[in-house]
Amino acid sequence: MRRYTARRCLLAVAQCLVVLVAVFALGTLLPGDTADVLLAEQGTPEQVAALRERLGLDRPAWDRFGSWLGGLLTGDLGRSLLTDVPVADEIGRRFAATLALALPAFVLVVVLAPVVGIVTGLREGSRLDRTLNAAAVLLHAVPEFVLGLLMIASLSLAAGLLPATAVGLDGAALLARPEVLVMPVTVLAARQLCDLARQIRAGVAARRDGPVAEHLRLLGMRERTVVLRHVVPNAFGPAAQQFARCVEGLLGGAVLVEALFGLRGLGTGFVEAVQNRDVPLVQAYALLFAGTAVAVHLAGDLASHRLAPRREVTA
């Protein structure tokens, strides 16, 4: 287990480096830069050249990338080329809005998905199982953007029950008005909830009548003990990787959901940084997203590697 963990950690570090190099390379290939954005069409070629020199954009790409990596090792993420604000402050300002959106969605997925998956897996083929499975497939088939528009049209515009957007609200204001987050959280959590619930359901259904469970029943073990100590724990091993994919899906979906509902979080901040060619800010966002995705996948792989085989053998 230690050797496997060490290999996976080294691979995770390599993945983050590859993402950073790829993001920086793609950023340099985009037409224009921050100087073009700041001066738009009003600047003369001399003014654009002077601004590029002041911002350090005239330096070779490999030199700028090496300087950024050196600062990263000391905890310095650099400064925004557009606003001259420290990158850490810029990300921290938007982090609260994303946390207010992603944390309730995460809790919703973690609480409801195991319940739905276990209940339907233990009652495979029943009317409840068929109904919930059909609803999960239907909900998963609807794109997040479409689901958000449908909820805005029905719950906000038609019924007037919930606010349509969160424009002008930061993290603290969002917490003071939780009704604003009902629709964004629901849209963000819907698809990930369906994916994880179906994965857990498949694992529970496969192990409910498996050879280990049947053997334990023949030994006289009560059904409740078989389910709680053997069926459910063994089903959660393979589901750990799906759980990691759900967390990654929450990060990716936050970009679309924040744009749809007017939340000024990390997702919209990343999009704006790309539009402004603000390379230090783009790199910081990429590092944050990639690091989070790699970390949750690493945790999922380690949990799946340790829990599933060991519990199956012990049973």
Short mmCIF file of the C-alpha atoms (twelve columns), coordinates in Angstrom:
data_MODEL
# 
_entry.id   MODEL 
# 
loop_
_atom_site.group_PDB 
_atom_site.id 
_atom_site.type_symbol 
_atom_site.label_atom_id 
_atom_site.label_alt_id 
_atom_site.label_comp_id 
_atom_site.label_asym_id 
_atom_site.label_seq_id 
_atom_site.Cartn_x 
_atom_site.Cartn_y 
_atom_site.Cartn_z 
_atom_site.pdbx_PDB_model_num 
ATOM 1   C CA . MET A 1   0.000   0.000   0.000   1 
ATOM 2   C CA . ARG A 2   2.863   2.414   0.786   1 
ATOM 3   C CA . ARG A 3   4.559   1.801   -2.545  1 
ATOM 4   C CA . TYR A 4   1.271   2.243   -4.391  1 
ATOM 5   C CA . THR A 5   0.602   5.496   -2.510  1 
ATOM 6   C CA . ALA A 6   4.090   6.818   -3.314  1 
ATOM 7   C CA . ARG A 7   3.678   6.020   -7.011  1 
ATOM 8   C CA . ARG A 8   0.261   7.682   -7.142  1 
ATOM 9   C CA . CYS A 9   1.558   10.806  -5.369  1 
ATOM 10  C CA . LEU A 10  4.435   11.144  -7.838  1 
ATOM 11  C CA . LEU A 11  1.995   10.695  -10.706 1 
ATOM 12  C CA . ALA A 12  -0.268  13.369  -9.201  1 
ATOM 13  C CA . VAL A 13  2.600   15.867  -9.066  1 
ATOM 14  C CA . ALA A 14  3.491   15.079  -12.676 1 
ATOM 15  C CA . GLN A 15  -0.115  15.576  -13.747 1 
ATOM 16  C CA . CYS A 16  -0.232  19.025  -12.144 1 
ATOM 17  C CA . LEU A 17  2.997   20.037  -13.907 1 
ATOM 18  C CA . VAL A 18  1.659   18.829  -17.256 1 
ATOM 19  C CA . VAL A 19  -1.526  20.841  -16.745 1 
ATOM 20  C CA . LEU A 20  0.431   23.991  -15.903 1 
ATOM 21  C CA . VAL A 21  2.700   23.662  -18.943 1 
ATOM 22  C CA . ALA A 22  -0.280  22.951  -21.215 1 
ATOM 23  C CA . VAL A 23  -2.273  25.925  -19.891 1 
ATOM 24  C CA . PHE A 24  0.687   28.283  -20.241 1 
ATOM 25  C CA . ALA A 25  1.446   27.037  -23.765 1 
ATOM 26  C CA . LEU A 26  -2.170  27.413  -24.873 1 
ATOM 27  C CA . GLY A 27  -2.276  30.897  -23.309 1 
ATOM 28  C CA . THR A 28  0.703   32.002  -25.375 1 
ATOM 29  C CA . LEU A 29  -0.988  30.736  -28.538 1 
ATOM 30  C CA . LEU A 30  -4.075  32.889  -28.019 1 
ATOM 31  C CA . PRO A 31  -4.184  36.011  -30.207 1 
ATOM 32  C CA . GLY A 32  -3.376  39.197  -28.310 1 
ATOM 33  C CA . ASP A 33  -2.291  39.674  -24.709 1 
ATOM 34  C CA . THR A 34  -3.089  41.801  -21.661 1 
ATOM 35  C CA . ALA A 35  -1.624  44.924  -23.282 1 
ATOM 36  C CA . ASP A 36  -4.057  44.609  -26.168 1 
ATOM 37  C CA . VAL A 37  -6.945  44.201  -23.719 1 
ATOM 38  C CA . LEU A 38  -5.957  47.244  -21.638 1 
ATOM 39  C CA . LEU A 39  -5.364  49.579  -24.557 1 
ATOM 40  C CA . ALA A 40  -7.989  48.061  -26.868 1 
ATOM 41  C CA . GLU A 41  -7.950  49.893  -30.206 1 
ATOM 42  C CA . GLN A 42  -6.936  53.245  -28.739 1 
ATOM 43  C CA . GLY A 43  -3.267  52.556  -28.140 1 
ATOM 44  C CA . THR A 44  -0.538  53.223  -30.632 1 
ATOM 45  C CA . PRO A 45  2.020   50.520  -31.444 1 
ATOM 46  C CA . GLU A 46  4.580   52.400  -29.333 1 
ATOM 47  C CA . GLN A 47  2.214   52.509  -26.338 1 
ATOM 48  C CA . VAL A 48  1.422   48.807  -26.704 1 
ATOM 49  C CA . ALA A 49  5.140   47.953  -26.874 1 
ATOM 50  C CA . ALA A 50  5.878   50.106  -23.803 1 
ATOM 51  C CA . LEU A 51  3.075   48.467  -21.822 1 
ATOM 52  C CA . ARG A 52  4.255   44.988  -22.827 1 
ATOM 53  C CA . GLU A 53  7.733   45.870  -21.573 1 
ATOM 54  C CA . ARG A 54  6.355   47.208  -18.287 1 
ATOM 55  C CA . LEU A 55  4.263   44.089  -17.735 1 
ATOM 56  C CA . GLY A 56  7.122   41.794  -18.706 1 
ATOM 57  C CA . LEU A 57  5.252   40.386  -21.685 1 
ATOM 58  C CA . ASP A 58  8.207   41.019  -23.992 1 
ATOM 59  C CA . ARG A 59  10.268  38.383  -22.174 1 
ATOM 60  C CA . PRO A 60  10.536  34.881  -23.675 1 
ATOM 61  C CA . ALA A 61  7.735   32.526  -22.694 1 
ATOM 62  C CA . TRP A 62  10.067  30.024  -21.042 1 
ATOM 63  C CA . ASP A 63  11.584  32.830  -18.916 1 
ATOM 64  C CA . ARG A 64  8.158   34.024  -17.727 1 
ATOM 65  C CA . PHE A 65  7.063   30.463  -16.968 1 
ATOM 66  C CA . GLY A 66  10.269  29.732  -15.043 1 
ATOM 67  C CA . SER A 67  9.872   32.897  -12.986 1 
ATOM 68  C CA . TRP A 68  6.309   31.965  -12.139 1 
ATOM 69  C CA . LEU A 69  7.328   28.455  -11.035 1 
ATOM 70  C CA . GLY A 70  10.094  29.938  -8.882  1 
ATOM 71  C CA . GLY A 71  7.619   32.259  -7.193  1 
ATOM 72  C CA . LEU A 72  5.210   29.379  -6.708  1 
ATOM 73  C CA . LEU A 73  7.800   27.500  -4.650  1 
ATOM 74  C CA . THR A 74  7.938   30.466  -2.245  1 
ATOM 75  C CA . GLY A 75  4.165   30.872  -2.108  1 
ATOM 76  C CA . ASP A 76  4.061   33.878  -4.437  1 
ATOM 77  C CA . LEU A 77  1.408   33.470  -7.145  1 
ATOM 78  C CA . GLY A 78  2.276   36.817  -8.720  1 
ATOM 79  C CA . ARG A 79  0.055   39.786  -9.498  1 
ATOM 80  C CA . SER A 80  -2.764  40.234  -11.955 1 
ATOM 81  C CA . LEU A 81  -1.574  41.889  -15.149 1 
ATOM 82  C CA . LEU A 82  -4.907  43.638  -15.546 1 
ATOM 83  C CA . THR A 83  -5.568  45.014  -12.041 1 
ATOM 84  C CA . ASP A 84  -2.115  44.673  -10.383 1 
ATOM 85  C CA . VAL A 85  -3.859  42.984  -7.456  1 
ATOM 86  C CA . PRO A 86  -2.088  39.973  -5.900  1 
ATOM 87  C CA . VAL A 87  -3.412  36.787  -7.493  1 
ATOM 88  C CA . ALA A 88  -4.020  35.199  -4.086  1 
ATOM 89  C CA . ASP A 89  -6.265  38.126  -3.090  1 
ATOM 90  C CA . GLU A 90  -8.172  37.944  -6.372  1 
ATOM 91  C CA . ILE A 91  -8.842  34.224  -5.930  1 
ATOM 92  C CA . GLY A 92  -9.691  34.635  -2.248  1 
ATOM 93  C CA . ARG A 93  -12.259 37.292  -3.102  1 
ATOM 94  C CA . ARG A 94  -14.101 34.879  -5.384  1 
ATOM 95  C CA . PHE A 95  -13.573 31.748  -3.318  1 
ATOM 96  C CA . ALA A 96  -16.400 32.524  -0.896  1 
ATOM 97  C CA . ALA A 97  -19.037 32.567  -3.657  1 
ATOM 98  C CA . THR A 98  -17.868 29.239  -5.091  1 
ATOM 99  C CA . LEU A 99  -17.704 27.719  -1.611  1 
ATOM 100 C CA . ALA A 100 -21.262 28.887  -0.876  1 
ATOM 101 C CA . LEU A 101 -22.364 27.131  -4.079  1 
ATOM 102 C CA . ALA A 102 -20.215 23.991  -4.106  1 
ATOM 103 C CA . LEU A 103 -20.326 23.059  -0.408  1 
ATOM 104 C CA . PRO A 104 -24.149 22.641  -0.170  1 
ATOM 105 C CA . ALA A 105 -24.106 20.756  -3.485  1 
ATOM 106 C CA . PHE A 106 -21.353 18.493  -2.142  1 
ATOM 107 C CA . VAL A 107 -23.285 17.804  1.068   1 
ATOM 108 C CA . LEU A 108 -26.448 17.117  -0.940  1 
ATOM 109 C CA . VAL A 109 -24.647 14.560  -3.094  1 
ATOM 110 C CA . VAL A 110 -22.874 12.879  -0.173  1 
ATOM 111 C CA . VAL A 111 -26.063 12.557  1.890   1 
ATOM 112 C CA . LEU A 112 -28.653 11.630  -0.743  1 
ATOM 113 C CA . ALA A 113 -26.662 9.499   -3.195  1 
ATOM 114 C CA . PRO A 114 -25.792 6.697   -0.708  1 
ATOM 115 C CA . VAL A 115 -29.365 6.622   0.604   1 
ATOM 116 C CA . VAL A 116 -30.893 6.375   -2.869  1 
ATOM 117 C CA . GLY A 117 -28.258 3.911   -4.071  1 
ATOM 118 C CA . ILE A 118 -28.575 1.581   -1.080  1 
ATOM 119 C CA . VAL A 119 -32.388 1.610   -1.020  1 
ATOM 120 C CA . THR A 120 -32.739 0.930   -4.745  1 
ATOM 121 C CA . GLY A 121 -29.908 -1.619  -4.751  1 
ATOM 122 C CA . LEU A 122 -31.527 -3.657  -1.975  1 
ATOM 123 C CA . ARG A 123 -34.860 -3.513  -3.808  1 
ATOM 124 C CA . GLU A 124 -33.604 -4.171  -7.319  1 
ATOM 125 C CA . GLY A 125 -36.454 -4.623  -9.781  1 
ATOM 126 C CA . SER A 126 -39.110 -3.178  -7.470  1 
ATOM 127 C CA . ARG A 127 -41.438 -0.361  -8.440  1 
ATOM 128 C CA . LEU A 128 -39.421 2.060   -6.302  1 
ATOM 129 C CA . ASP A 129 -36.198 0.998   -8.016  1 
ATOM 130 C CA . ARG A 130 -37.649 1.385   -11.498 1 
ATOM 131 C CA . THR A 131 -39.150 4.777   -10.681 1 
ATOM 132 C CA . LEU A 132 -36.006 6.247   -9.123  1 
ATOM 133 C CA . ASN A 133 -33.765 4.762   -11.802 1 
ATOM 134 C CA . ALA A 134 -35.925 6.222   -14.584 1 
ATOM 135 C CA . ALA A 135 -35.921 9.619   -12.847 1 
ATOM 136 C CA . ALA A 136 -32.135 9.477   -12.471 1 
ATOM 137 C CA . VAL A 137 -31.632 8.635   -16.150 1 
ATOM 138 C CA . LEU A 138 -33.985 11.426  -17.217 1 
ATOM 139 C CA . LEU A 139 -32.379 13.985  -14.917 1 
ATOM 140 C CA . HIS A 140 -28.898 12.977  -16.037 1 
ATOM 141 C CA . ALA A 141 -29.875 13.369  -19.697 1 
ATOM 142 C CA . VAL A 142 -30.885 17.013  -19.236 1 
ATOM 143 C CA . PRO A 143 -27.884 19.368  -19.640 1 
ATOM 144 C CA . GLU A 144 -27.172 21.612  -16.673 1 
ATOM 145 C CA . PHE A 145 -27.772 24.742  -18.735 1 
ATOM 146 C CA . VAL A 146 -31.191 23.509  -19.858 1 
ATOM 147 C CA . LEU A 147 -32.141 22.392  -16.359 1 
ATOM 148 C CA . GLY A 148 -31.168 25.785  -14.986 1 
ATOM 149 C CA . LEU A 149 -33.245 27.625  -17.600 1 
ATOM 150 C CA . LEU A 150 -36.239 25.389  -16.908 1 
ATOM 151 C CA . MET A 151 -36.003 26.058  -13.175 1 
ATOM 152 C CA . ILE A 152 -35.660 29.807  -13.725 1 
ATOM 153 C CA . ALA A 153 -38.671 29.839  -16.073 1 
ATOM 154 C CA . SER A 154 -40.891 27.757  -13.780 1 
ATOM 155 C CA . LEU A 155 -39.853 28.612  -10.215 1 
ATOM 156 C CA . SER A 156 -38.799 32.231  -10.708 1 
ATOM 157 C CA . LEU A 157 -40.485 33.825  -13.700 1 
ATOM 158 C CA . ALA A 158 -43.766 31.873  -13.634 1 
ATOM 159 C CA . ALA A 159 -44.280 31.093  -9.927  1 
ATOM 160 C CA . GLY A 160 -42.156 33.843  -8.378  1 
ATOM 161 C CA . LEU A 161 -40.956 31.502  -5.635  1 
ATOM 162 C CA . LEU A 162 -37.191 31.975  -5.951  1 
ATOM 163 C CA . PRO A 163 -34.827 34.724  -7.188  1 
ATOM 164 C CA . ALA A 164 -33.696 34.214  -10.762 1 
ATOM 165 C CA . THR A 165 -30.098 35.408  -10.287 1 
ATOM 166 C CA . ALA A 166 -27.555 36.326  -7.637  1 
ATOM 167 C CA . VAL A 167 -26.107 39.334  -9.444  1 
ATOM 168 C CA . GLY A 168 -24.412 41.779  -7.058  1 
ATOM 169 C CA . LEU A 169 -24.124 39.343  -4.137  1 
ATOM 170 C CA . ASP A 170 -20.768 38.217  -2.781  1 
ATOM 171 C CA . GLY A 171 -20.059 35.300  -0.439  1 
ATOM 172 C CA . ALA A 172 -21.349 36.919  2.779   1 
ATOM 173 C CA . ALA A 173 -24.443 38.299  1.079   1 
ATOM 174 C CA . LEU A 174 -25.187 34.892  -0.421  1 
ATOM 175 C CA . LEU A 175 -25.193 33.301  3.013   1 
ATOM 176 C CA . ALA A 176 -27.582 36.004  4.223   1 
ATOM 177 C CA . ARG A 177 -29.978 35.134  1.389   1 
ATOM 178 C CA . PRO A 178 -29.921 31.323  1.103   1 
ATOM 179 C CA . GLU A 179 -32.990 31.298  -1.147  1 
ATOM 180 C CA . VAL A 180 -30.755 32.638  -3.921  1 
ATOM 181 C CA . LEU A 181 -28.696 29.437  -3.812  1 
ATOM 182 C CA . VAL A 182 -31.563 26.932  -4.019  1 
ATOM 183 C CA . MET A 183 -31.686 26.696  -7.806  1 
ATOM 184 C CA . PRO A 184 -27.907 26.915  -8.456  1 
ATOM 185 C CA . VAL A 185 -27.160 24.233  -5.855  1 
ATOM 186 C CA . THR A 186 -29.873 21.956  -7.241  1 
ATOM 187 C CA . VAL A 187 -28.645 22.323  -10.813 1 
ATOM 188 C CA . LEU A 188 -25.022 21.762  -9.802  1 
ATOM 189 C CA . ALA A 189 -25.758 18.672  -7.698  1 
ATOM 190 C CA . ALA A 190 -28.363 16.976  -9.919  1 
ATOM 191 C CA . ARG A 191 -26.138 15.151  -12.404 1 
ATOM 192 C CA . GLN A 192 -23.469 14.179  -9.870  1 
ATOM 193 C CA . LEU A 193 -26.144 12.874  -7.512  1 
ATOM 194 C CA . CYS A 194 -27.551 10.649  -10.252 1 
ATOM 195 C CA . ASP A 195 -24.116 9.294   -11.228 1 
ATOM 196 C CA . LEU A 196 -23.041 8.414   -7.701  1 
ATOM 197 C CA . ALA A 197 -26.428 6.944   -6.716  1 
ATOM 198 C CA . ARG A 198 -26.462 4.660   -9.765  1 
ATOM 199 C CA . GLN A 199 -22.895 3.523   -9.062  1 
ATOM 200 C CA . ILE A 200 -23.731 2.652   -5.446  1 
ATOM 201 C CA . ARG A 201 -26.953 0.942   -6.542  1 
ATOM 202 C CA . ALA A 202 -25.049 -1.268  -8.985  1 
ATOM 203 C CA . GLY A 203 -22.529 -2.234  -6.305  1 
ATOM 204 C CA . VAL A 204 -25.167 -3.042  -3.694  1 
ATOM 205 C CA . ALA A 205 -27.287 -5.049  -6.154  1 
ATOM 206 C CA . ALA A 206 -24.263 -7.064  -7.324  1 
ATOM 207 C CA . ARG A 207 -23.162 -7.955  -3.784  1 
ATOM 208 C CA . ARG A 208 -26.576 -8.469  -2.229  1 
ATOM 209 C CA . ASP A 209 -26.904 -11.924 -3.818  1 
ATOM 210 C CA . GLY A 210 -23.190 -12.581 -4.258  1 
ATOM 211 C CA . PRO A 211 -21.399 -15.705 -3.017  1 
ATOM 212 C CA . VAL A 212 -20.061 -14.017 0.128   1 
ATOM 213 C CA . ALA A 213 -23.484 -12.760 1.191   1 
ATOM 214 C CA . GLU A 214 -25.105 -16.129 0.453   1 
ATOM 215 C CA . HIS A 215 -22.433 -17.950 2.438   1 
ATOM 216 C CA . LEU A 216 -22.945 -15.666 5.431   1 
ATOM 217 C CA . ARG A 217 -26.687 -16.248 5.297   1 
ATOM 218 C CA . LEU A 218 -26.130 -20.017 5.280   1 
ATOM 219 C CA . LEU A 219 -23.983 -19.592 8.399   1 
ATOM 220 C CA . GLY A 220 -26.998 -18.063 10.147  1 
ATOM 221 C CA . MET A 221 -25.985 -14.405 10.085  1 
ATOM 222 C CA . ARG A 222 -28.918 -12.026 10.231  1 
ATOM 223 C CA . GLU A 223 -29.874 -10.187 7.042   1 
ATOM 224 C CA . ARG A 224 -29.334 -6.792  8.631   1 
ATOM 225 C CA . THR A 225 -25.795 -7.724  9.637   1 
ATOM 226 C CA . VAL A 226 -25.027 -9.096  6.180   1 
ATOM 227 C CA . VAL A 227 -26.184 -5.871  4.564   1 
ATOM 228 C CA . LEU A 228 -24.567 -3.392  6.951   1 
ATOM 229 C CA . ARG A 229 -21.236 -5.178  7.487   1 
ATOM 230 C CA . HIS A 230 -20.586 -6.767  4.111   1 
ATOM 231 C CA . VAL A 231 -22.867 -5.691  1.251   1 
ATOM 232 C CA . VAL A 232 -22.804 -1.932  1.788   1 
ATOM 233 C CA . PRO A 233 -19.080 -1.536  2.711   1 
ATOM 234 C CA . ASN A 234 -17.985 -3.622  -0.288  1 
ATOM 235 C CA . ALA A 235 -20.198 -1.569  -2.600  1 
ATOM 236 C CA . PHE A 236 -18.538 1.660   -1.484  1 
ATOM 237 C CA . GLY A 237 -15.068 0.582   -2.651  1 
ATOM 238 C CA . PRO A 238 -15.728 0.915   -6.419  1 
ATOM 239 C CA . ALA A 239 -17.974 3.933   -5.731  1 
ATOM 240 C CA . ALA A 240 -14.992 5.833   -4.293  1 
ATOM 241 C CA . GLN A 241 -13.660 6.522   -7.792  1 
ATOM 242 C CA . GLN A 242 -17.083 7.699   -8.933  1 
ATOM 243 C CA . PHE A 243 -17.203 9.964   -5.890  1 
ATOM 244 C CA . ALA A 244 -13.921 11.549  -7.029  1 
ATOM 245 C CA . ARG A 245 -15.394 12.096  -10.493 1 
ATOM 246 C CA . CYS A 246 -18.427 13.723  -8.865  1 
ATOM 247 C CA . VAL A 247 -16.231 16.235  -7.038  1 
ATOM 248 C CA . GLU A 248 -14.479 17.010  -10.323 1 
ATOM 249 C CA . GLY A 249 -17.883 17.375  -11.961 1 
ATOM 250 C CA . LEU A 250 -18.908 19.884  -9.314  1 
ATOM 251 C CA . LEU A 251 -15.847 21.977  -10.137 1 
ATOM 252 C CA . GLY A 252 -16.491 21.843  -13.865 1 
ATOM 253 C CA . GLY A 253 -20.205 22.471  -13.513 1 
ATOM 254 C CA . ALA A 254 -19.595 25.477  -11.275 1 
ATOM 255 C CA . VAL A 255 -18.289 27.434  -14.291 1 
ATOM 256 C CA . LEU A 256 -21.573 27.054  -16.175 1 
ATOM 257 C CA . VAL A 257 -23.834 27.418  -13.134 1 
ATOM 258 C CA . GLU A 258 -22.064 30.569  -11.922 1 
ATOM 259 C CA . ALA A 259 -22.388 32.146  -15.371 1 
ATOM 260 C CA . LEU A 260 -26.072 31.184  -15.617 1 
ATOM 261 C CA . PHE A 261 -27.089 32.525  -12.205 1 
ATOM 262 C CA . GLY A 262 -24.742 35.508  -12.042 1 
ATOM 263 C CA . LEU A 263 -22.429 34.237  -9.295  1 
ATOM 264 C CA . ARG A 264 -18.987 35.838  -9.211  1 
ATOM 265 C CA . GLY A 265 -17.029 32.779  -8.186  1 
ATOM 266 C CA . LEU A 266 -13.910 30.952  -9.296  1 
ATOM 267 C CA . GLY A 267 -15.503 29.622  -12.465 1 
ATOM 268 C CA . THR A 268 -16.490 32.988  -13.874 1 
ATOM 269 C CA . GLY A 269 -13.190 34.427  -12.636 1 
ATOM 270 C CA . PHE A 270 -11.290 31.844  -14.674 1 
ATOM 271 C CA . VAL A 271 -13.315 32.643  -17.799 1 
ATOM 272 C CA . GLU A 272 -12.695 36.387  -17.357 1 
ATOM 273 C CA . ALA A 273 -8.972  35.796  -16.807 1 
ATOM 274 C CA . VAL A 274 -8.766  33.871  -20.091 1 
ATOM 275 C CA . GLN A 275 -10.660 36.613  -21.914 1 
ATOM 276 C CA . ASN A 276 -8.297  39.248  -20.509 1 
ATOM 277 C CA . ARG A 277 -5.188  37.146  -21.296 1 
ATOM 278 C CA . ASP A 278 -4.204  37.569  -17.640 1 
ATOM 279 C CA . VAL A 279 -1.657  34.744  -17.640 1 
ATOM 280 C CA . PRO A 280 -0.666  34.746  -13.908 1 
ATOM 281 C CA . LEU A 281 -4.325  34.611  -12.931 1 
ATOM 282 C CA . VAL A 282 -5.092  31.889  -15.492 1 
ATOM 283 C CA . GLN A 283 -2.179  29.813  -14.198 1 
ATOM 284 C CA . ALA A 284 -3.332  30.191  -10.593 1 
ATOM 285 C CA . TYR A 285 -6.871  29.101  -11.460 1 
ATOM 286 C CA . ALA A 286 -5.531  26.178  -13.475 1 
ATOM 287 C CA . LEU A 287 -3.305  25.125  -10.573 1 
ATOM 288 C CA . LEU A 288 -6.227  25.332  -8.149  1 
ATOM 289 C CA . PHE A 289 -8.618  23.350  -10.346 1 
ATOM 290 C CA . ALA A 290 -6.036  20.802  -11.429 1 
ATOM 291 C CA . GLY A 291 -4.702  20.348  -7.899  1 
ATOM 292 C CA . THR A 292 -8.187  19.794  -6.515  1 
ATOM 293 C CA . ALA A 293 -9.114  17.334  -9.274  1 
ATOM 294 C CA . VAL A 294 -5.858  15.405  -8.910  1 
ATOM 295 C CA . ALA A 295 -6.199  15.314  -5.111  1 
ATOM 296 C CA . VAL A 296 -9.742  13.929  -5.115  1 
ATOM 297 C CA . HIS A 297 -8.845  11.349  -7.784  1 
ATOM 298 C CA . LEU A 298 -5.819  10.338  -5.745  1 
ATOM 299 C CA . ALA A 299 -7.984  9.944   -2.641  1 
ATOM 300 C CA . GLY A 300 -10.542 7.960   -4.644  1 
ATOM 301 C CA . ASP A 301 -7.900  5.614   -6.067  1 
ATOM 302 C CA . LEU A 302 -6.336  5.019   -2.659  1 
ATOM 303 C CA . ALA A 303 -9.719  4.397   -1.030  1 
ATOM 304 C CA . SER A 304 -10.774 2.019   -3.810  1 
ATOM 305 C CA . HIS A 305 -7.453  0.174   -3.682  1 
ATOM 306 C CA . ARG A 306 -7.516  -0.250  0.078   1 
ATOM 307 C CA . LEU A 307 -11.174 -0.695  0.964   1 
ATOM 308 C CA . ALA A 308 -12.599 -2.892  -1.757  1 
ATOM 309 C CA . PRO A 309 -10.031 -5.721  -1.891  1 
ATOM 310 C CA . ARG A 310 -9.370  -5.901  1.856   1 
ATOM 311 C CA . ARG A 311 -13.034 -5.956  2.820   1 
ATOM 312 C CA . GLU A 312 -13.839 -8.542  0.177   1 
ATOM 313 C CA . VAL A 313 -11.107 -10.863 1.431   1 
ATOM 314 C CA . THR A 314 -12.061 -10.334 5.092   1 
ATOM 315 C CA . ALA A 315 -15.674 -11.156 4.330   1 
# 
